[in-house]
């Protein structure tokens, strides 16, 4: 093997550093694809170039971004297609374990997604994790970049603190195909917790998380009117509290997520 590194003219350490950078870039690009699809729902005719300047992604230039959109049928002249049929980046995917699973209690299934929020022509990113049983937001993050350490990992750490690592063993963690959900760092945490990673194959297979994004953005954040990153973080915290403690859900017999959880805990006590 050392002869291979000599032929490449690099050290073993340099080779692994280069490989890690390339893998991270692929993971971020996969998340970019997901976000571009979200932007296109709100702005069907926005060009790839305009989306690039709004998203301001790191680790990818404008021309490469436009090429990525073209390769994934996301150029504006292409007919919109939200069906994900192939993964041109060659990244990891998990099976969809949620298809045949019946949720009967808390800490069985968590769904998650990353969405964007625009303030003064700048995009920020919101990550939410919801317990599918009582619809409670159990982890979230607000970030100005797409790195896993700023999006999915802080939200997952909140879930661990709230529910306890011992209670998460064997639970399904379901998401879309975004790269931050299969980054090496994220997978290391879920593996240590013995969470079962699950991914949607089609957009509609993560509908609960998508619906949560819309509720937080349209029912809370847009009316609250954050003016900068600092106020977005503050008002997202308020929105999460209001959603968990004050918003009735038809799926919960008009209870809020917290009141429903208390009722279930009282019955089981």
N, C-alpha and C positions, 0 to 999 in steps of 0.2 A: 504493500500500500504506500509506503514511503516513496517508492519509485514513481508512483503516480503524481504525488505532490511535487517531486523534483522535475518531472516532465512539464507540469503546469507552471513551474517557476515560482511557486508560493509555498509557504509553510503550512503545516497541518492546521495550526490555529487560525491563520488567515483564511484558509479554505472554509472552515466552519463559520467564521464570522461573515464571510461572503454569502454562504448558504443561508444563514439566519436572516440576513438583511433581505435576501431575495424572497424568502418565505414570508417575512413580515409584510413586504410590499404586496405580495399576492393577497394576503389576508385583508389589507386595507383596501385594495382595489375591489375585492368582492363586496365590501361594505359600501363602497362608493356606488357600485352598480345598484344596490338596493336603494340608496338614497336618491339617486337620479330618477328611479322609477317613482318614488314618492313625490319628488318635485314635479314630474310630468303629470301627475294626477291633478295638481293645482295649477300648473302652467303647461298645458298641452303643447303649445307652440314655442316654448322657450328653447333657444338654441343650446347646443352642447357647450359652446363657448361661454354663453351667459351663465349657464349653470356652473361651469368651472369657476368663474370669478365670484359667484355667490358661495359656493362650497369652500373655496380656497383650500383644497386638499394638500397635505404635505406629501412629499416623496413621489409626486407625479407632476410632470409639466403639462402645459396647456395642450400641446400637440399629442402627447401620449394619452391625455384624458379624452380628447376627441376621438382618437383611435379606439380607445376602450369602449366608448359609447357606440361607435360604428360597429365594432365586432359583436356587440351585444344587442344590436338592433335598437339602439337608443338615440340615433340621429333623428332630428326633427322631421326629416322627409320620410322616415320609415313609419309604417303603420304601427301604432302602439301595440305592444304585446307583453302582457304581464305574466305570461306563462313561461316559467323557467324550465327549459328542456335540456340544456346542456351546460356544463361548467367548463368554459374555455380556459380557465386559470389552472385547472388541475388540482384544486384544493380539496381538503377533507370534507366529507359530508357524513351526517349521521342519519340513520333510519328515522322515520316518523313513528314513534312508539305511542303517539296519542290517538291514532286512528281507532283502535279497538279498546281503549282504556275508559273505564267508567269511574269517575271521580266520586268518592264517597266520604272524604274527610280532608282536613287540612294537611299540609306538608306531603301531599301525594303528587301534585302536578303544579309546576310553576311555568308560566309563559312570559316571554320577554321580547322586546323589540327596541330598535333605535329609530328615532325620528328626528326631524330638524325643526328649528324655530327661528324665524327671521326677524332681526331687529336692525333697522337702518341699513338695509342692503348687506347685512352680514348674517351668516348662518351659524347657529349654535346647535348642540346636539343633546337630546334628552333620551335617557335609557331608563326603562321601567321594567320591573319584575313584579308579576301579580300571581298570588295564590289563586288558582282557578276555582277552588271550592268556595271560598267566601269572598272572592273578588277583591281582596285587600292588596294594595300596593305594599310590597314587603321589601323593596329595594329600588333605589333610583339614583341617577347621577345627572349632572348638568355639566357639559364640557364645551370647550372651544376647539376641540380636535377629535379625530376619530380613533385615536390609539386605544387599545384595549385597557391600558392602565388608567385611562380617563373616562371610559364608558362602561363596559360590562363588568370589569373587575371591582370598581367601587360599589356598584349596585349589588353585586354578588356578596361582597363583604358586609353590606348592610343586612342582607337576608340572613347571613350566618349569625350576626350579632342579635338580630331580632328573634329568630326561631331556634337558634342553637344548632351546632353542627351535628350533635347526636340525633336530632330529629329529622335530618335531611337524608340520611342513608337510604338509598333505594328510590328516592323521589325522581320523577321525570322532570328534566329541565328542557322545555321546548322553546324553540326560537325559529326565526327565518334562517336563510342561508348566509347571513352577514358574517364577514370574516372575523369580527371580534368575538364571535361565539365558538370559534375553533382555533383561536390563537394558542400557542403553546402555553402561555401563562394561564389563560382561562381554563384550558383543558387540565392543567396540572392541579388547579384548585378543585374542579368538579371531580376529578379522579380521586383526590385525597378524601373528598366528602362522600365518595361512592354514589354521586348523582348519576343518573342515566341521561346522557345527552341525546336529545331528540331534535329533528329539524323538519320544517315544512318543505314539501316538494313543490307545492303550489302556494300562491299568495293567500288564498282563502283558507289554507290549513293553519294559519296563525291569526285567525280572524279576531279572537278575543284580545290579543295584544294590540292589533291594529285599531280595534274599536276603542281601547283604552287611550291610545295616542290621541285619537280625535276628541274624546271627552275632555282630557286634560288641556289640550290646546284650545279647542273651540268654546268650551263651557267655562274655563277658568283663566288661562293665560292671556288669550286675546282680550277678554274684557278687563283683566287686571292691567294690561298695558305696560309690561316691563320696557324700560328704555335703554338698558345696557346689560352687560353680562352679570354684573353684581346684583341688579334688581331681578334679573331672570332667575338666578339661583334662589334668592329670597322668596320670590313669588311662586316658584315651583314647589318649594317646601310647604308654603301655605296651601297650594292647590292639592298636594298629596294629602295633607291633613284634612282638608275639607272633604275630599273625595272619600277618604277612609271613614271619617266620623259623622259626616252630615248628609251624604248623598244616598237616598234610597235606591234599591235595585229591584226590578221586577223579578229577577231570577232568585232573589233572596226573600221573597214574600214582602217586599217593600222595606226590608231592613237595610241598614247601612252595613258595610263589611265588618265593622267592629262590633256593632250590636248583634249581628248574626253570629259572629264567633263567640261572643259571650253567652248567647242563648244555647249554642251547641255545647259549649264547655259545661254549662250548668246542667244540661240534660245528661251528659256523660259522667258527671261527677258522682 
